[in-house]
Amino acid sequence: MPVAHTLEGPLSVDVLGRQDPELAEILLGELERQSTTLQLIAAENFTSPAVLAALGSPLANKYAEGYPGARHHGGCEIVDVAERIAVERAKALFGADHANVQSHSGSSAVLAAYAALLRPGDTVLAMGLPHGGHLTHGSPANFSGRWFDFVGYGVDPESGLIDHEQVRTLARTHRPKAIVCGSISYPRHIDYAAFREVADEVGAYLIADAAHPIGLVAGGAAPSPVPYADVVCATTHKVLRGPRGGMLLCGSELAERVDRAVFPFTQGGAQMHTIAAKAVAFGEAATPAFTAYAHQVVANARVLAQGLVAEGLAVTTGGTDTHLLTVDPAPLGVDGRTARGRLAAAGMVLDTCALPHPDVRGLRLGTAALTTQGMGEAETARIAVLFATALRDESAGREVREEVRDLTGRFPPYPAH
Ligand SMILES: *Cc1c(COP(=O)(O)O)cnc(C)c1O
């Protein structure tokens, strides 16, 4: 097929600079910030230039309500192929009967899962927010807490591990219509089989909100929820390293309900540029390089956890199985919020988070982004030392900032060619 139009020239980034220097400067400033500080936010990553190219493409112009072959808009014959490819790649990557790749975000995917399986007022058992549940797991500030009757399970305050006995007891007492497993900060593998057993015992659906670990699942570095959950919700932008967005996986018997819950129930037109970018990311995630990446992410997180323990920080559960870990900086004499500020001044960007001990704010860190940059165990071990140094002594922040600048300079997320 002759290519009449290319993405060179009129579609290059320089156009923005010429037309709107104010915004172009912001894009470059953010690239500079991401390239010269350490991204330790567990939910973030660096997408590939190929993913960014799909996101910044003319597919962004296309209206495409409905599904491939059954759209409300004309002219969808090319974008239909993109969505079919994305769906087929997702199904193959995760071994699922059905995939829906239209959810605009992780939260939209959870909303669709509830819409597919529940009615307003139904009882849902999910991880309590103070223990690591997501907003969509029953926060009163979110649709979930307003429209459903959430019961929260938690982690054992001593071990930091999910209390499966409590899950079973709460399920027997409250007879939920659905049980949600998944968290924003749980550092260990989720025992999906144990949740399935309880769900079967009380006749509940099992929804796995695998927004965080789904990228590790793709790379074979974490157990898959697909064989156990009725519906799996996920994001595509965390460890999975795709565009900002969501997706759903399920068996063929729920496929139609899930699709109708996404469109037309909770969303309008699909974002075809994002769906094309998801297809690119699924393609990348199916490569041996991504498998190696996912395992390196976990190896780095383990080294980071060990290093922080050696520096005297209290690491929840004593370590991690995944890309993320949570720590209480109190043993170093600072609370979570102060710690975040000191680390930011030292060039380390991360979140505060809830810890198993009520009312204590800790820190949540992840290794997905720095591993994409090419950092390995030696660099991660050094980061643990820098981290503790910046926490212990505010006046050390400057020196640490310089070392972070050197380190990130050696591992640019988007190397200039
Ligand atoms: C990140 C996350 C979400 C929400 O994803 P958004 O894209 O921010 O809406 C939902 N659930 C869990 C467990 C998450 O970690």
The ligand as an SDF file (V2000), in Angstrom:
LIG
                    3D

 15 15  0  0  0  0  0  0  0  0999 V2000
   -4.3230    2.4520   40.0150 C   0  0  0  0  0  0  0  0  0  0  0  0
   -5.4710    1.6760   40.5550 C   0  0  0  0  0  0  0  0  0  0  0  0
   -6.7920    1.9130   40.1160 C   0  0  0  0  0  0  0  0  0  0  0  0
   -7.2040    3.1030   39.2920 C   0  0  0  0  0  0  0  0  0  0  0  0
   -6.5720    3.4040   38.1460 O   0  0  0  0  0  0  0  0  0  0  0  0
   -6.8000    4.8720   37.4890 P   0  0  0  0  0  0  0  0  0  0  0  0
   -6.3170    4.6810   36.1080 O   0  0  0  0  0  0  0  0  0  0  0  0
   -6.0020    5.8310   38.3180 O   0  0  0  0  0  0  0  0  0  0  0  0
   -8.2520    5.1830   37.5560 O   0  0  0  0  0  0  0  0  0  0  0  0
   -7.7950    1.0830   40.5840 C   0  0  0  0  0  0  0  0  0  0  0  0
   -7.5240    0.0840   41.4260 N   0  0  0  0  0  0  0  0  0  0  0  0
   -6.2920   -0.1740   41.8860 C   0  0  0  0  0  0  0  0  0  0  0  0
   -6.0700   -1.3100   42.8210 C   0  0  0  0  0  0  0  0  0  0  0  0
   -5.2190    0.6290   41.4690 C   0  0  0  0  0  0  0  0  0  0  0  0
   -3.9950    0.3730   41.9410 O   0  0  0  0  0  0  0  0  0  0  0  0
  1  2  1  0
  2  3  1  0
  2 14  2  0
  3  4  1  0
  3 10  2  0
  4  5  1  0
  5  6  1  0
  6  7  2  0
  6  8  1  0
  6  9  1  0
 10 11  1  0
 11 12  2  0
 12 13  1  0
 12 14  1  0
 14 15  1  0
M  END
$$$$
